[in-house]
Amino acid sequence: MPPNYRRCVVCRKIDHKSAFWRIVRLFPSRKIQLDEGMGRSAYLCPQESCLQAAQKRDRLGRSLKAPVPPEIYQLLYQRLSAGKSETPAGATAATAVASTSVDS
């Protein structure tokens, strides 16, 4: 089976999906969260330059077609400072807290 490749929404780099952070707009609740869930996804390189550009230019919001709450960016900056590009086993509780609903 061929590997699953994805593209960073900022720098357009193509790599295996495990090399990126995944940000998801859940269906049908329209909540934005990290890593898990079924819905519209955007992928971001775990680099400071990509994270800053994504926030400054609203690349994640445009890709997900929904506003991204500041809590999501805070969680990504925490991951960046911790040097982790993949989700630790206990991170699902933290992502659930940061999930917010977007009104249509």
C-alpha positions as CSV (number, residue, x, y, z in Angstrom):
1,M,0.0,0.0,0.0
2,P,1.5,3.4,-0.9
3,P,2.3,5.8,1.9
4,N,-0.1,8.7,2.7
5,Y,1.5,12.0,1.7
6,R,0.2,15.4,2.8
7,R,1.2,19.1,2.1
8,C,1.9,21.9,4.6
9,V,-0.6,24.7,4.2
10,V,2.1,27.3,4.6
11,C,5.4,26.2,3.0
12,R,3.7,23.6,0.6
13,K,6.2,20.9,1.6
14,I,5.1,17.4,0.7
15,D,5.9,14.6,3.2
16,H,4.4,11.6,4.9
17,K,1.4,12.6,7.0
18,S,3.2,11.6,10.3
19,A,5.7,14.4,9.7
20,F,3.0,17.1,10.1
21,W,0.6,18.4,12.8
22,R,-3.0,17.7,11.9
23,I,-5.7,20.3,12.7
24,V,-9.3,19.2,12.2
25,R,-12.6,20.9,11.8
26,L,-15.0,18.2,13.1
27,F,-18.1,17.2,11.3
28,P,-20.9,18.1,12.1
29,S,-20.1,20.1,15.3
30,R,-17.6,22.4,13.5
31,K,-15.2,22.3,16.4
32,I,-11.5,22.8,15.7
33,Q,-9.1,20.4,17.4
34,L,-5.8,18.8,17.0
35,D,-4.9,15.3,15.7
36,E,-8.1,13.3,16.0
37,G,-11.5,13.3,14.5
38,M,-13.4,13.0,11.2
39,G,-13.8,16.1,9.2
40,R,-11.9,18.7,7.2
41,S,-8.2,18.6,7.9
42,A,-5.2,20.9,7.4
43,Y,-1.6,19.9,7.9
44,L,1.2,22.1,9.3
45,C,5.0,21.6,9.5
46,P,6.2,21.4,13.1
47,Q,8.5,24.5,12.6
48,E,8.3,27.9,14.1
49,S,8.3,29.7,10.8
50,C,5.3,27.7,9.5
51,L,3.4,28.2,12.7
52,Q,4.0,31.9,12.8
53,A,3.0,32.3,9.1
54,A,-0.1,30.2,9.6
55,Q,-1.3,32.4,12.4
56,K,-0.3,35.7,10.8
57,R,-1.8,34.9,7.3
58,D,-4.7,32.8,8.6
59,R,-3.7,29.9,6.5
60,L,-5.3,27.3,8.8
61,G,-8.6,29.2,9.0
62,R,-8.8,29.5,5.2
63,S,-7.9,25.8,4.7
64,L,-10.4,24.7,7.3
65,K,-13.0,27.2,6.2
66,A,-13.6,28.2,9.8
67,P,-12.0,30.6,12.3
68,V,-9.2,29.0,14.4
69,P,-9.4,29.9,18.1
70,P,-6.3,31.2,19.8
71,E,-6.2,28.2,22.1
72,I,-5.3,26.0,19.2
73,Y,-2.3,28.2,18.3
74,Q,-1.3,28.2,22.0
75,L,-1.3,24.4,22.0
76,L,0.8,24.3,18.9
77,Y,3.3,26.7,20.3
78,Q,3.5,24.5,23.5
79,R,4.2,21.5,21.3
80,L,6.8,23.4,19.4
81,S,8.6,24.5,22.6
82,A,8.5,20.9,23.9
83,G,10.1,19.7,20.7
84,K,7.3,17.2,20.0
85,S,6.0,16.8,16.5
86,E,3.8,13.9,17.4
87,T,1.0,13.6,19.9
88,P,1.8,12.1,23.3
89,A,-0.5,9.4,24.6
90,G,-2.2,11.8,27.1
91,A,-2.8,14.7,24.7
92,T,-6.3,13.9,23.8
93,A,-7.7,15.5,27.0
94,A,-5.8,18.7,26.3
95,T,-7.2,18.9,22.7
96,A,-10.7,18.3,23.9
97,V,-10.4,21.3,26.3
98,A,-9.1,23.5,23.4
99,S,-12.0,22.6,21.1
100,T,-14.4,25.4,20.4
101,S,-17.6,25.6,18.5
102,V,-17.9,27.8,15.4
103,D,-21.4,29.2,14.7
104,S,-22.5,29.2,11.1
